[in-house]
């Protein structure tokens, strides 16, 4: 089965005027600012203007624990959105903005695939409306002000060794992970160790995704902690008088971007925080607009249900006040087979041939992960729907195996061929989603604000991850106590662990039990509004491989982009 | 005399629809891509579509050697553009895009001032359409590929100590001037010294300004030299297979941005290369569009006529093939007084009171600089017009003094009050410009392509700067010979020296003679297409002051920007 490339399909798309797309959402042209031919910013006044319209059914799209190849969550989100129209429903899709660095690294673009894509593909994968760049600029403006503060020895005194605020760049650049700055002469700043993270790992990005308005973003920026005084008192962006300038730099970036799918479904593309040290969810403001702009709002949450969906429920919904009506779990034959432990999947490499051969037993052998992720949705009181994302090499018997596993766990389930067939391939799935979303919701967060930080961590570790307990390194325990002392105990927690296992050990497949979550370090994203716990090696700056995607990207004789996937 | 702030004036402006502004230029809506409410990108197909329309009179706006405060060159360019309409002429204005870093540093915005501004002021001074960010991203993509090449030890072998390609960021960040990268573990790259420059200092920016089409930009990017092999052979961006990705990153950035003045005059805002190590001129493609879009095209060249205008004539016009018809030299009372050597002017501080007092003798005492800059225009066969940019505290007797000096040197001259009065304040000046531009042009470059690099440098040093000779440091002489050997002898030269003196010594005022130009180092911007010579301390990364402009910038209760100047 041969299909044109994503770029070729995307380029052939006939785009609807965005004013028409917006009109379907109840959004008038006075609220739109076009950015290039394929995108428009939506003014946040839309939130109030739409407030009296009916609330959409709110559906989060998550997945089983993915292979390093990814299981097509964006594609499925887009596919369901498109399929809803085939059922006569108006749906809005909300996704994260892809990071540009990785586009030129290993993975290529991230706007869905096949006939379930967000278009124009080049625009979403490159600069879009400049939000990533604005986050980079705002973050680095604060960084420069931190070092300027040190250089001039300004008040409050900032201990250079306490500075945790790094710099960011939206390029995969391994050589910037650990650097020494301030070398040269006396006029060239204070010498110290620091480094760059990729922009998606910026607290500014996390905060952009969680702010519910411009003033709220301003306040959150002010609360960012960059380091401490010699006495250990936190020094904030507000203390450095940087938060105003950062807000002004981000004034356009706080507005969600309207795009569309290949079939003209409205798509809100906004923010792109990391899925390990941050929420991995698109923005609260986008969802606050989308929640009144159709009958369904489909929002994507990064990585597996233990990661993106857990944060969606306990961090994002806490910030937005919105309550979900259903959750989709994307499952693939290859991921279930991978969870059998019988195969090794490597990013950028083809699947092993024995994995591609028809064998429903291999699928059944990986069932535990899907079953656990179904439970992880249900523990939040939300109805799960398993979406079998069909791939070209799949066998019907293997789809049936997934169906049996899902049904045995009491979940709705459907096969979807949205990649090959667009919206019409997702109709059965969309019908299941609609049905689940119309059940009465009994959504509940896993823990209340007033629970202790330790209890919050414990709730996630035991109820979602299946750990038997949590073990804190001595420094981590002290940090946790210190954050509680500083009055941050009311914040939700974000557990930074591998996305390749429900546990904190990337080599443990399925649904591991009898293990202990090791907390190495605890940090506070006070501006974003959560405490995060480092459990394992977290890479916040990817590197380029020997032959990165960038080497294939170019323009052709007609000036058209080639080599972007 | 009290005038509202630039921001207040700009915010009160009623903007024309950009499609109307474009229509006045003969540019249809099919060539426009809107970016936000105040700007649109113009497709480069406009160059061909407009080719049959009459050629505009081409006027470069330059200045006498400025004080550290700047003498209002952008303001005058905008003012003349607006004034042309009062005379019944259609004019287009072309300016550089301001760098965002300095907006939050010492100087505030750079979109003109008073009633001669480009609007929306916030948009031009912040992200505009993202071109600066795209230059940053393209530059740093190459940087990451350089370090990845070193990390993997790929072919051709690149000597890490030979790497001259740094990184860039559009933030004033002194601590990044000199850094060590690649620290950490084996996976974190190769340890070496490098640093960040501000984005305006990127060769990618210089190249964006000189490319005459998308394919030409692609070719220039490929020619960028990042370092050399152990044998001293140049290693290029093409060798690293980075130029295609860089081109794709810059695909939108190569399109000029259409904005407008407060009076609705079309303004092409495009590219912003440094004025010392690069041309300090806006883009060739913008001028290629503007040259057929009205009766006059007013294009600004950075710093004094010895700097920006010389590069305009000998580098930019060489790249574009366009020939100028007149040149404006902006002069102010304060700058002439400063050239008397009787006062000290410091950026960010008020003028000394004795300098503000009426004293035409002080103006006459600074005459030499203006006279020399008039000669510097005339040596290129172009008619000079002196624009006296009137400031609130000026005295008529002092304007008369400038008029006498200019007339004695045979130049046209007019006082202009465009800052206080908008276009109608610049009518006398615009009439002079029109008159000068209608004289037959005898434009000639200072040197032919085939002159030796030494002869080119010598021509500028002696004929424009008034030096008696050029002295090369031994290493500089060797570099110059090496570039000639490498076949780069045909390139024009760009002399990187202070902009605060016609000489290379910032403390020498007026029109110094009897001095020797000391060339410390020679570098090649092969992609941009010029050889540049370092004569004195060149700072390519500004720092923030103790109380940078950023500390004043914020949003107010209505979400409007405050504190941006």
Contacts between the chains, C-beta under 8 A, distances in Angstrom:
chain1	res1	chain2	res2	distance
A	33	B	34	8.0
A	33	B	36	5.1
A	33	B	37	5.6
A	34	B	33	8.0
A	34	B	34	4.4
A	34	B	35	7.5
A	34	B	36	7.8
A	35	B	34	7.5
A	35	B	35	5.3
A	35	B	36	6.5
A	36	B	33	5.0
A	36	B	34	7.8
A	36	B	35	6.5
A	36	B	41	7.4
A	36	B	252	7.0
A	37	B	33	5.6
A	41	B	36	7.4
A	100	B	137	6.5
A	100	B	249	7.9
A	104	B	141	6.0
A	104	B	245	5.4
A	122	B	248	7.9
A	122	B	251	7.9
A	126	B	248	7.1
A	126	B	249	6.7
A	126	B	251	7.7
A	126	B	252	7.8
A	127	B	130	5.2
A	127	B	133	6.8
A	127	B	134	6.2
A	127	B	137	7.6
A	127	B	249	8.0
A	127	B	252	6.9
A	129	B	130	7.9
A	130	B	127	5.2
A	130	B	129	7.9
A	130	B	130	4.2
A	130	B	133	6.1
A	133	B	127	6.8
A	133	B	130	6.1
A	133	B	133	3.6
A	133	B	136	7.6
A	133	B	137	7.4
A	134	B	127	6.2
A	136	B	133	7.6
A	137	B	100	6.5
A	137	B	127	7.7
A	137	B	133	7.4
A	137	B	170	6.6
A	137	B	171	6.8
A	140	B	169	6.1
A	140	B	171	4.7
A	140	B	173	7.0
A	141	B	104	6.0
A	141	B	171	5.7
A	141	B	550	6.4
A	143	B	171	7.6
A	143	B	173	7.0
A	144	B	171	4.9
A	144	B	172	6.1
A	144	B	173	3.9
A	144	B	174	7.9
A	144	B	175	7.4
A	144	B	544	5.9
A	145	B	544	6.7
A	145	B	548	7.4
A	145	B	550	6.5
A	147	B	173	6.8
A	147	B	174	7.1
A	147	B	175	3.9
A	148	B	174	7.2
A	148	B	175	8.0
A	148	B	543	7.1
A	148	B	544	4.3
A	148	B	545	8.0
A	148	B	546	7.8
A	148	B	548	7.1
A	151	B	174	6.7
A	151	B	175	7.2
A	151	B	543	7.7
A	152	B	546	4.8
A	154	B	546	6.9
A	167	B	176	8.0
A	169	B	140	6.1
A	169	B	169	7.7
A	170	B	137	6.6
A	171	B	137	6.8
A	171	B	140	4.7
A	171	B	141	5.7
A	171	B	143	7.6
A	171	B	144	4.9
A	172	B	144	6.1
A	173	B	140	6.9
A	173	B	143	6.9
A	173	B	144	3.9
A	173	B	147	6.8
A	174	B	144	7.9
A	174	B	147	7.1
A	174	B	148	7.2
A	174	B	151	6.7
A	174	B	187	6.7
A	174	B	188	5.5
A	174	B	189	4.8
A	175	B	144	7.4
A	175	B	147	3.8
A	175	B	148	8.0
A	175	B	151	7.2
A	175	B	181	4.5
A	175	B	182	4.5
A	175	B	188	6.9
A	175	B	189	3.3
A	175	B	190	6.9
A	176	B	167	8.0
A	176	B	181	6.0
A	177	B	183	7.9
A	177	B	184	5.5
A	177	B	188	4.8
A	177	B	189	7.5
A	178	B	182	7.8
A	178	B	183	3.9
A	178	B	184	3.7
A	178	B	188	5.8
A	179	B	179	5.2
A	179	B	180	6.2
A	179	B	181	4.9
A	179	B	182	7.9
A	179	B	183	6.2
A	180	B	179	6.2
A	180	B	180	4.4
A	180	B	183	6.7
A	181	B	175	4.5
A	181	B	176	5.9
A	181	B	179	4.9
A	182	B	175	4.5
A	182	B	178	7.8
A	182	B	179	7.9
A	183	B	177	7.9
A	183	B	178	3.9
A	183	B	179	6.2
A	183	B	180	6.7
A	183	B	193	7.5
A	184	B	177	5.5
A	184	B	178	3.7
A	187	B	174	6.7
A	187	B	543	7.0
A	188	B	174	5.5
A	188	B	175	6.9
A	188	B	177	4.8
A	188	B	178	5.7
A	189	B	174	4.8
A	189	B	175	3.3
A	189	B	177	7.5
A	189	B	543	7.7
A	190	B	175	6.9
A	193	B	183	7.5
A	214	B	555	6.8
A	214	B	559	5.0
A	215	B	555	8.0
A	215	B	559	7.4
A	218	B	554	7.9
A	218	B	555	6.2
A	241	B	550	7.5
A	241	B	551	4.1
A	242	B	550	6.5
A	242	B	551	7.7
A	243	B	554	7.9
A	244	B	550	7.7
A	244	B	551	7.7
A	244	B	552	7.7
A	244	B	553	5.2
A	244	B	554	2.9
A	244	B	555	7.0
A	244	B	563	7.1
A	245	B	104	5.4
A	245	B	550	3.9
A	245	B	551	7.4
A	245	B	553	4.4
A	245	B	554	7.4
A	247	B	554	6.6
A	247	B	555	5.4
A	248	B	122	7.9
A	248	B	126	7.1
A	248	B	553	5.1
A	248	B	554	6.9
A	248	B	555	6.4
A	248	B	561	5.3
A	248	B	564	7.0
A	249	B	100	7.9
A	249	B	126	6.7
A	249	B	127	8.0
A	251	B	122	7.9
A	251	B	126	7.7
A	251	B	555	7.0
A	251	B	559	7.8
A	251	B	561	6.9
A	252	B	36	7.1
A	252	B	126	7.8
A	252	B	127	6.9
A	543	B	148	7.0
A	543	B	151	7.7
A	543	B	187	7.0
A	543	B	189	7.7
A	544	B	144	5.8
A	544	B	145	6.7
A	544	B	148	4.2
A	545	B	148	8.0
A	546	B	148	7.8
A	546	B	152	4.9
A	546	B	154	6.9
A	548	B	145	7.4
A	548	B	148	7.1
A	550	B	141	6.4
A	550	B	145	6.5
A	550	B	241	7.5
A	550	B	242	6.5
A	550	B	244	7.7
A	550	B	245	3.8
A	551	B	241	4.1
A	551	B	242	7.7
A	551	B	244	7.7
A	551	B	245	7.4
A	552	B	244	7.7
A	553	B	244	5.3
A	553	B	245	4.4
A	553	B	248	5.1
A	554	B	218	7.9
A	554	B	243	7.9
A	554	B	244	2.9
A	554	B	245	7.4
A	554	B	247	6.6
A	554	B	248	6.9
A	555	B	214	6.8
A	555	B	215	8.0
A	555	B	218	6.2
A	555	B	244	7.0
A	555	B	247	5.4
A	555	B	248	6.4
A	555	B	251	7.1
A	559	B	214	5.0
A	559	B	215	7.4
A	559	B	251	7.8
A	561	B	248	5.3
A	561	B	251	6.9
A	563	B	244	7.1
A	564	B	248	7.0
